[in-house]
Amino acid sequence: MKFIGYRCSQCQTEYTPGEAGYACPKDGGNLDLVLDYSGIQRATTPAQLSQSRDNSIWRYLALLPVDPPGHQGTPLWAVGWTPLLRAERLGAELGLEHLWLKDDGRNPTASFKDRASAVVVARAEQIEASTVVTASTGNAGAALAGMAAAAGVPAVILAPKNAPAAKVAQLLIYGAAVYLVEGNYDDAFDLSLQAADRYGWYCRNTGYNPFTAEGKKTAAFEICEQLAIAADASHGVGGVSSWRAPEAAFVSVGDGNIISGLHKGFVDLHQLGWIEQIPRLYGVQSTGSAAVANAFKAEAHRITAVHADTIADSIAVDMPRDGLRALRAARETGGMILAVEDAAILAAIAKLGAEAVFAEPAGAAAYAGLEEAIRLGLVARDETVVVVITGSGLKDVPAAMRAAGEAMVIDPTLEALDAAVAARQ
């Protein structure tokens, strides 16, 4: 078995797979899954994995704590292996020689959250769960609804009433039972825990179910493998014998589970001896929802709730449920949790468009955080930097329109077009 137990991220108590489930029985801390690294090393190598023709997260099945999910040919097997794009224009503007964008808006339901939901659904099938429930502002719910539909597993989504309409539409189209809560994400989260307990549903909640981070860590695997492929291709080397980690990676932070998952993925690879160093991890929040950034700045070891108010709904969280592990990810890697204004996030949406990347506000926040890090002198010109774009701009078209402005309306004549073209010059 690759999955041999749990370890509490706070008190470090270890449990067998049957002794714990969601959180530490002693102190309620988030659980890290413990893998059999020696067994994985005996079973596979980076070179063997890089020969896989499975362009999804399941190419890394040897490093995942679940059985194969089945349902080949469905969206469950289309999650991951999203493009790692060389951002030369933006890199030149920022003075960076090696800037890359990991565009997870290309996933089946158009967000990073598909990674966690695919693994959770595989786990739900493994334990024969009748129904999977989650609280979500939209992306996690859409991901669960889509992956559950592919597997034929019933899904229940509790979302805030003000969740973007495009995201709610996804939930309904995928056939999930959707309940809009008169309240915010935190209210929906608390209700989902009560519902899971009452009805015996399997809870997918981010920062609560330890298998979510195991799905999200696959992005770290892809980054390291894809950087190695790009380096080998540029040097004309055939095959990939070892993987390469960047010096720094930037990602938005809401609940804190994505940066925690990335950290787990890089740690896994480092423990296996497959990468030389763990990159500095920079989490990025909106100043309107900055509970983790506030704790980092204050050098605190606890999270104080805020009243979230930001255009980036996917990272609008009063009390981040995986905030302590997000702090750990930044502190242990020499990174930072940054906060940026909503205006900078909107501007970042437009800038990313120059690289043909269409990001929702939460995804663009990571790029705005990179700009802030450069302003603070935290990134060197020759370092390899990866910015993780966590969701498609199609998730929040009104925000995209605020970033891009309105299109010009003209009469259907050449004269009108001449005037419009001249006005743009």
ZAMARGU-4260 file (C-alpha; in steps of 0.2 Angstrom, whole numbers, plus 5000, padded with zeros to 4 digits):
<rodrens>
0) 5000/5000/5000 | 5007/5017/4995 | 4995/5025/5008 | 5001/5020/5025 | 4993/5032/5037
5) 4990/5050/5043 | 5001/5063/5052 | 4993/5078/5061 | 5000/5094/5054 | 4999/5102/5071
10) 5004/5089/5085 | 5013/5077/5073 | 5003/5062/5080 | 5002/5048/5068 | 4988/5036/5064
15) 4985/5021/5054 | 4972/5022/5039 | 4958/5016/5050 | 4962/5027/5065 | 4957/5044/5057
20) 4947/5051/5044 | 4945/5070/5041 | 4955/5078/5055 | 4966/5074/5070 | 4956/5066/5084
25) 4967/5075/5097 | 4967/5093/5092 | 4957/5094/5076 | 4972/5098/5065 | 4973/5095/5047
30) 4980/5078/5042 | 4994/5075/5030 | 4994/5058/5021 | 5009/5047/5024 | 5016/5038/5009
35) 5028/5023/5008 | 5042/5032/5000 | 5053/5017/4999 | 5040/5007/4991 | 5037/5020/4978
40) 5056/5021/4974 | 5056/5002/4971 | 5041/5003/4960 | 5045/5017/4948 | 5057/5031/4943
45) 5055/5048/4935 | 5060/5041/4918 | 5047/5027/4919 | 5033/5040/4923 | 5039/5051/4909
50) 5036/5037/4897 | 5018/5036/4901 | 5005/5040/4887 | 4992/5045/4900 | 4992/5064/4899
55) 4982/5066/4916 | 4985/5066/4934 | 4983/5047/4933 | 5001/5045/4926 | 5006/5048/4944
60) 4995/5034/4951 | 5011/5027/4959 | 5012/5042/4970 | 4993/5044/4974 | 4984/5036/4989
65) 4970/5029/4979 | 4966/5015/4968 | 4963/5018/4949 | 4945/5026/4948 | 4940/5017/4932
70) 4928/5026/4920 | 4941/5028/4907 | 4937/5040/4893 | 4927/5051/4905 | 4932/5068/4912
75) 4939/5059/4927 | 4954/5054/4915 | 4955/5071/4907 | 4961/5080/4923 | 4978/5087/4924
80) 4993/5088/4912 | 4988/5106/4909 | 5000/5116/4899 | 5015/5125/4906 | 5017/5140/4895
85) 5033/5150/4893 | 5028/5168/4896 | 5042/5178/4886 | 5032/5194/4884 | 5027/5196/4903
90) 5044/5190/4908 | 5053/5203/4898 | 5041/5216/4906 | 5045/5210/4923 | 5064/5207/4920
95) 5063/5189/4922 | 5072/5177/4910 | 5062/5161/4915 | 5044/5164/4918 | 5031/5151/4916
100) 5012/5150/4917 | 5003/5134/4923 | 4986/5136/4915 | 4974/5125/4925 | 4959/5134/4918
105) 4961/5120/4904 | 4955/5107/4916 | 4938/5098/4912 | 4927/5110/4923 | 4940/5124/4920
110) 4948/5125/4937 | 4962/5118/4947 | 4949/5110/4959 | 4947/5096/4947 | 4963/5088/4953
115) 4956/5087/4971 | 4939/5081/4966 | 4945/5067/4954 | 4955/5060/4969 | 4941/5062/4981
120) 4929/5054/4970 | 4941/5039/4967 | 4942/5038/4986 | 4923/5039/4988 | 4922/5024/4976
125) 4935/5015/4985 | 4926/5016/5002 | 4909/5014/4994 | 4902/5031/4999 | 4884/5033/4994
130) 4885/5052/4991 | 4899/5066/4991 | 4895/5083/4998 | 4905/5099/4998 | 4904/5117/5002
135) 4910/5129/4988 | 4909/5146/4981 | 4908/5138/4964 | 4924/5130/4957 | 4926/5116/4970
140) 4908/5112/4968 | 4908/5112/4949 | 4923/5101/4950 | 4915/5088/4962 | 4899/5089/4952
145) 4908/5085/4935 | 4919/5071/4942 | 4905/5064/4952 | 4894/5064/4936 | 4908/5055/4926
150) 4908/5041/4940 | 4890/5040/4943 | 4892/5045/4961 | 4878/5057/4968 | 4884/5074/4973
155) 4877/5088/4985 | 4884/5105/4983 | 4881/5119/4996 | 4885/5136/4989 | 4883/5154/4995
160) 4868/5162/4987 | 4879/5176/4979 | 4890/5163/4970 | 4893/5168/4951 | 4879/5163/4940
165) 4891/5154/4928 | 4897/5143/4942 | 4880/5139/4948 | 4875/5134/4931 | 4889/5121/4930
170) 4883/5113/4946 | 4866/5111/4939 | 4871/5105/4922 | 4882/5092/4929 | 4866/5085/4939
175) 4872/5089/4957 | 4859/5093/4970 | 4862/5111/4973 | 4857/5121/4988 | 4861/5140/4989
180) 4864/5146/5007 | 4858/5162/5014 | 4876/5167/5020 | 4894/5166/5015 | 4906/5152/5011
185) 4910/5149/5029 | 4891/5146/5033 | 4890/5134/5019 | 4906/5125/5025 | 4899/5123/5043
190) 4882/5117/5036 | 4890/5104/5025 | 4899/5096/5040 | 4883/5095/5049 | 4875/5087/5034
195) 4889/5074/5031 | 4887/5069/5049 | 4868/5068/5049 | 4866/5059/5032 | 4882/5049/5032
200) 4889/5058/5016 | 4907/5058/5012 | 4913/5076/5014 | 4925/5083/5000 | 4928/5100/5009
205) 4944/5109/5005 | 4955/5110/5020 | 4945/5096/5029 | 4946/5080/5018 | 4965/5076/5018
210) 4963/5068/5000 | 4960/5085/4992 | 4978/5090/4995 | 4984/5074/4987 | 4975/5078/4971
215) 4981/5096/4971 | 4999/5090/4973 | 4999/5083/4956 | 5002/5100/4949 | 5019/5100/4957
220) 5023/5084/4949 | 5018/5091/4932 | 5028/5107/4934 | 5044/5097/4938 | 5041/5085/4924
225) 5036/5098/4911 | 5051/5109/4916 | 5062/5094/4913 | 5055/5090/4896 | 5057/5109/4891
230) 5075/5109/4897 | 5079/5093/4888 | 5070/5098/4872 | 5080/5114/4872 | 5096/5105/4873
235) 5092/5091/4861 | 5092/5077/4874 | 5081/5062/4872 | 5070/5056/4886 | 5068/5063/4904
240) 5079/5055/4917 | 5076/5067/4931 | 5064/5081/4935 | 5067/5100/4938 | 5059/5111/4951
245) 5058/5130/4949 | 5066/5142/4961 | 5049/5150/4965 | 5030/5147/4963 | 5016/5158/4965
250) 4998/5153/4968 | 4982/5161/4975 | 4976/5157/4993 | 4958/5156/4999 | 4956/5141/5011
255) 4975/5137/5009 | 4973/5120/5002 | 4981/5123/4985 | 4997/5129/4991 | 4997/5115/5004
260) 4994/5103/4991 | 5008/5110/4980 | 5020/5110/4995 | 5015/5091/4998 | 5019/5087/4980
265) 5036/5096/4980 | 5040/5087/4997 | 5035/5070/4990 | 5047/5073/4975 | 5061/5079/4986
270) 5059/5064/4999 | 5060/5052/4984 | 5076/5061/4978 | 5068/5066/4961 | 5071/5085/4963
275) 5086/5094/4970 | 5077/5108/4980 | 5059/5113/4985 | 5054/5129/4978 | 5050/5145/4988
280) 5031/5145/4988 | 5022/5162/4988 | 5004/5162/4992 | 4993/5177/4986 | 4978/5184/4994
285) 4967/5199/4991 | 4968/5213/5004 | 4949/5210/5006 | 4952/5192/5011 | 4969/5192/5019
290) 4968/5181/5035 | 4983/5170/5030 | 4993/5185/5024 | 4989/5194/5040 | 4995/5180/5051
295) 5011/5178/5040 | 5015/5197/5042 | 5012/5196/5061 | 5023/5180/5063 | 5008/5172/5071
300) 5004/5154/5073 | 4985/5155/5072 | 4973/5162/5060 | 4961/5176/5064 | 4945/5177/5054
305) 4942/5192/5043 | 4926/5198/5034 | 4930/5193/5016 | 4926/5206/5003 | 4934/5204/4986
310) 4931/5202/4968 | 4940/5186/4968 | 4926/5175/4974 | 4936/5159/4973 | 4947/5165/4987
315) 4935/5175/4997 | 4935/5166/5014 | 4933/5173/5032 | 4942/5158/5041 | 4954/5148/5030
320) 4951/5130/5035 | 4969/5125/5029 | 4977/5142/5034 | 4990/5134/5046 | 4997/5122/5032
325) 4997/5137/5020 | 5008/5146/5033 | 5019/5131/5034 | 5021/5130/5015 | 5027/5148/5014
330) 5038/5148/5030 | 5046/5131/5027 | 5051/5135/5009 | 5057/5153/5012 | 5042/5160/5003
335) 5029/5172/5009 | 5010/5175/5009 | 5007/5191/5000 | 4991/5202/4999 | 4987/5212/4983
340) 4973/5225/4980 | 4958/5220/4969 | 4963/5233/4957 | 4980/5224/4954 | 4970/5208/4952
345) 4959/5216/4938 | 4975/5223/4930 | 4983/5206/4930 | 4968/5198/4921 | 4971/5210/4906
350) 4990/5207/4907 | 4989/5188/4906 | 4978/5190/4891 | 4994/5195/4882 | 5000/5177/4884
355) 4983/5170/4878 | 4979/5165/4896 | 4961/5170/4901 | 4961/5169/4920 | 4947/5172/4933
360) 4951/5184/4947 | 4958/5171/4959 | 4969/5164/4945 | 4975/5182/4941 | 4979/5185/4959
365) 4994/5174/4958 | 5002/5185/4944 | 4998/5201/4954 | 5007/5193/4968 | 5022/5190/4957
370) 5022/5208/4953 | 5022/5213/4971 | 5036/5201/4975 | 5047/5209/4961 | 5043/5226/4968
375) 5049/5219/4985 | 5065/5212/4977 | 5060/5194/4982 | 5064/5186/4965 | 5080/5186/4955
380) 5081/5189/4936 | 5089/5172/4932 | 5077/5161/4943 | 5064/5150/4936 | 5047/5156/4941
385) 5030/5147/4939 | 5014/5156/4941 | 4999/5144/4944 | 4983/5150/4936 | 4969/5141/4945
390) 4954/5145/4935 | 4947/5151/4918 | 4940/5168/4915 | 4924/5161/4908 | 4920/5157/4927
395) 4917/5176/4930 | 4914/5185/4914 | 4908/5202/4923 | 4925/5203/4931 | 4934/5200/4914
400) 4923/5214/4907 | 4929/5225/4921 | 4947/5221/4917 | 4946/5223/4898 | 4933/5237/4896
405) 4919/5237/4883 | 4920/5233/4865 | 4917/5248/4853 | 4900/5248/4844 | 4901/5255/4826
410) 4889/5257/4811 | 4892/5243/4797 | 4901/5255/4786 | 4920/5257/4781 | 4919/5275/4786
415) 4914/5270/4803 | 4927/5257/4804 | 4940/5270/4798 | 4936/5281/4812 | 4936/5268/4825
420) 4953/5261/4819 | 4960/5279/4819 | 4953/5282/4837 | 4963/5267/4843 | 4979/5272/4836
</rodrens>
